[in-house]
Amino acid sequence: TDPYGKVIWGRWQPLLGQPANIDFVKGVEAKAQLLAVDSYFAVMRTNGADWQVPNQGIMSFALNQSEAYILTGPASTPIPATLENGQLRVDFANASFATGFDLVSQSKERFSLKALGGVSASGLLQGASQFTIGSNMQVNGAIGPQNGGTAAYIFQSRIDNNQLAVGGASWVKK
C-alpha cells in the first residue's frame, strides 16, 4: 500500500444537473486535508504521509482528467468547456511551476490560459494572481505521491467582464 496521502480533486457543488463528486464531510471524517477550494471545485489530500518534494530536477506532466465551465453574464450561467493542449512543468530547484492549456467553449472559442507559481516543500502548488505577468489564471493544488507521479489543481480565470472560467484538472507524470 502507498503510505502517502493521495491528491484528489472534484466538484463539491452540483452543477447542470450533475451531482457533486467530492464530499467534504466524508473527507474530514477520513482526516483528509483540504488544500484548495473555490465556489465549485476543491483539491484534497487523503490521510497519509506528506510527500517531500526533491530539491532539484524538473518534472513534466500530461493532462489526465478535467472539468471546466465558463460562467457567463450577471447570473453566472454555467456553460461546459473542455481543456486541450495541457502542460504542467515543475522546477524543483527553483520551487516553481508553470502550467497552461487551451480552454475551448461549446461554440469553439479558444482561450489560452496560463499560470506561474510556487511549489511548497510538501508539494502544494500555489499560483500567483491571474494579474501577474506571465499568468492569466489563478491555480491552486498539489503534487501527489509516488515520487510526484500525479498532480491536481483547480483554476479560475476572469476572461472578460462577462465571463469567468472555473474548473479542475488532474495530471500524470510524463
N, C-alpha and C positions, 0 to 999 in steps of 0.2 A: 504493500500500500504506500501511497505517496504521503510523506509526513507533512508536506506543505499545504497551506490553505489554497484552494483553487480560486481564481478570479472569475466571477460570473457577472453577467450584465443582463438587463432586461427592462421591460416597461412595467412600472408599478401602478400605472393608471390604465383603465380600459380606454380604448380609442377606436373609433369607427367600428363599433360592434365587436372588436377583438378584446378578449379578457386580458387582464394583467398577466404577465408571465414571470414576475419576480415578487416574492412575498416578504415584506419587511418583518412581520411578526414572527413567521417561521424562521427567518434568518437570525433574528435577535435571540430566539429560543435556542437556536443551534450555535450561538456565540459567534456568528458571522460579523465581520466588521463592515460598516457602511463606509465606502471610500469616496463616493461621489454621487450626487443626486441633483436632478433638476425637476422641472414641472411634470415630466413624463417618465424619464429613464433613471436608472440607478446602476452603480457598479458596487459589488460587494466582494469580500474575500471570505471564504468559508474558514471555519476554525482549523488552525494548524500552525505549524512553524512559519515564521516570516522568512521569505527568501531574501538572502543578502545579495545585492547586485555586485557583479565584479567591478573592479576599479579600472579596467582597461578593456579595449575591444569595442567592436561595432556589431550590432545585431540588426538584421533586416527582417521585416515581417510582411506576409501577404494577407490581404483581406480574406476573412473566413466567412463570417455572417454579419448582416447588418439590417437595421430597420430605421427608416427615416421618414420625416413628414415636413412639409412646408406649411406653416401656419399662416393663413392669409386673411388680410382685412381686419377691421375692428373686432370681429367676432372670433378671430384666430381659428378660422375654419381649417381643419387638418386635411391636407392632400398628400397621399402617399408619394414617396420619391425613392429612387434607388441610388446606390453608390457604385461607381465604376472607377477603374484605374487607381485603386487604393495603394498607398505606400506608407510605411511606418519604419523609421530608422532611428535606432537608439545608439548614442555615442556615450559609452560608459566613462571614458577618460574625462570627458567634459561634462558628465552628468546632465546630458541634454537629449532632446528628441526633436525630430521633425516628421510631420505627417501631412498627408493630403489625399484628396480624392475629388472626382467629379460627382457632384450631386445632380441627378437627372430627374426633372419633373415629369409628370404624366404627359404634359404637352411637349416633351423632349427639349425643354430649355435646359441648358447645361451651365452649372455654376462651379467654378474651380475653387475649392475650399482648401485652405492650408493653415497649419498651426505649428508654432515652435513652443518649446517649454523645457522644464527641468525634470530630472529623474531623482527621486529621493533614494536613500540607502536601502529602503525596504521595497523599492520598485514602484512607488507612486509616480504617475505621470501628471505633472501639474503644468497646465498650459498657461501661456501668457494671455493677456487680454486680447480679444479679437482685433483691437485697435492698435496693437503693437506692430511695428514694422516687421514684415515677413509673415504676419498672421492675419487671417480674416475670419477665423472661428475660434471659439473657446473650447478646449479639450481638457477633460479630467478622467483619470482612470488608473490602471496599474498593469505592470508586467506580472505574469503568473509564474507558477512553479516550474519544475522540470528544467532547471537551468534557464529560466526565462523563455520556455517554449511557447508560451501563449501571452496574449495581452488583450485588454478590453478597455474601451473608453466610451464616454458619452460626449456629445458635442452639441454646440449651438452656434448659429451664425445669423446675425442681422443682415439679411441680403439687401433689403432696402426698407423704406418707411412702411411698406405694406406686407413684407414677407419675412418670417423668421423660420430658419431651418433648425430642426431638432432631431436627434437620433442617437443611436448607439452602434458600436461595431466590435466584433472580436477578430483577433488576428492570430496567425500561426507563424512560427519561425520558418524562414525560407531555408 
